[in-house]
Amino acid sequence: MALLAEQLPRWFNSIKFSNFIKAAQITKRSTRPGKTLSNGFSSQALLSPDNCFLHWGIKTYKTSSLWNSFQTANSNRQENSSEQSTLLPSVSEKPERIPSLESELFLEELDDLPSLSPMQSISEEEAIQIVAHPLLPLSSFTLGDYIDHSETLQQLVQLGVDLSKIERHLDVANFLLRLDFEKDIKQILLFLKDLGLEDSHLGPFLTKNYTIFSEDLENLKTRVAYLQSKHFSKTDIARMVRNAPFLLSFSVERLDNRLGFFQKELELSVKKTRDLVVRLPRLLTGSLEPVKENMKVYHLELGFKHNEIQHMVTRVPKMLTANKRKLTETFDYVHNVMKIPHHIIVKFPQVFNTRVFKIKERHLFLVYLGKAQYDPAKPNYVSLDKVVSIPDEVFCKEIAKTSVNDFEKFLKTL
């Protein structure tokens, strides 16, 4: 009776083990190696909110914890077996073995199972059903590794956004990975399209002002409404936003202060102030320090009067943001070497947008030909505007009255 009580648990365990193996056998028959159990996953679900740069928080099982639990269970099993060894019969007293019908049948079924091989041929229908997803990197230093897993990045690339420039900013790269295209990006794109930006402009715009996706749409509309209240046309606003992508990221107060600064500092009318920022909208978004410094340079160092400065900057707005060293070098050569007075320079302020060595080459060539005459009051004078603005072919033909080859030969002697 005691022997039967001892064997019954073993018999029940064999039945349970048999049922478990049969279930595994059915699973192996229904699923072949290489097939995926799901059609895909969302990159948003894989993105950890507390990640580091381009780090996607994939939940994985730790092998070390599983191994430790296995070792613990194994050691416990060995301890139990050592403790029960005193209760087991001696070697001479071999217990009578009761055969199990279920276990015998199960072993026979295992022998009959066909062996599965990775090289086993499959039908075309089964091959079509196999889905192979690219592995998702846990972390990366480039957004390109996540394009296949992110609809947002795919749409941005199609728009022409240069991700290689955005990924240099770590916080922005992680920010883009968290965005949903339909919820967070689409409405901004529609707003920009309504504003007048064409499809070809969206890519360069978003590459520079990628932070616009963090702006509230109502705030963006409010800033556009402010510009419209200052009588900027829709075409003017579209041009300003295209050439100065960060314009819409400025609050209404900052935009108003910038417009007031240029109107007051240059003593311009409302219309001339508006025309100035339309031609060079980055005046509203850039630093004001270079502008203030250049105004002092023109007046104190170069000797221009206030009305002359006003006239020049309305003709060539870039003079307000030009490099100070370039300004002084250009003025020094034109005024002191070429002997051109202030009032003539004021009429042709484009000279400050021309490289000094180009002015030098053409002036020396005209001196070589005996045609370096820039005073309008004298005959056969040469317009300073043509000296600095026209191509070499036109300069040689109309001003120097010679060929381009002669001009190039002369340059080699310098």
ZINORFEN-V40110 format. One record per run of one state. SS is the DSSP state (h for helix, s for strand, l for the rest). FROM is the first residue (numbers start at 1). TO is the last residue. If there is no record, write none. Layout:
ss = (SS:SS)
from = (FROM:FROM)
to = (TO:TO)
//
This chain:
ss = (l:h:l:h:l:s:l:h:l:h:l:h:l:s:l:h:l:h:l:h:l:h:l:h:l:h:l:h:l:h:l:h:l:h:l:h:l:h:l:h:l:h:l:h:l:h:l:h:l:h:l:h:l:h:l:h:l:h:l:h:l)
from = (1:2:31:43:47:55:56:63:85:101:113:124:130:139:140:143:150:151:160:163:167:170:179:181:196:199:209:210:215:217:230:234:244:247:250:252:266:270:280:281:284:289:302:306:316:317:321:324:338:342:348:349:354:356:370:384:390:392:401:404:413)
to = (1:30:42:46:54:55:62:84:100:112:123:129:138:139:142:149:150:159:162:166:169:178:180:195:198:208:209:214:216:229:233:243:246:249:251:265:269:279:280:283:288:301:305:315:316:320:323:337:341:347:348:353:355:369:383:389:391:400:403:412:414)
//
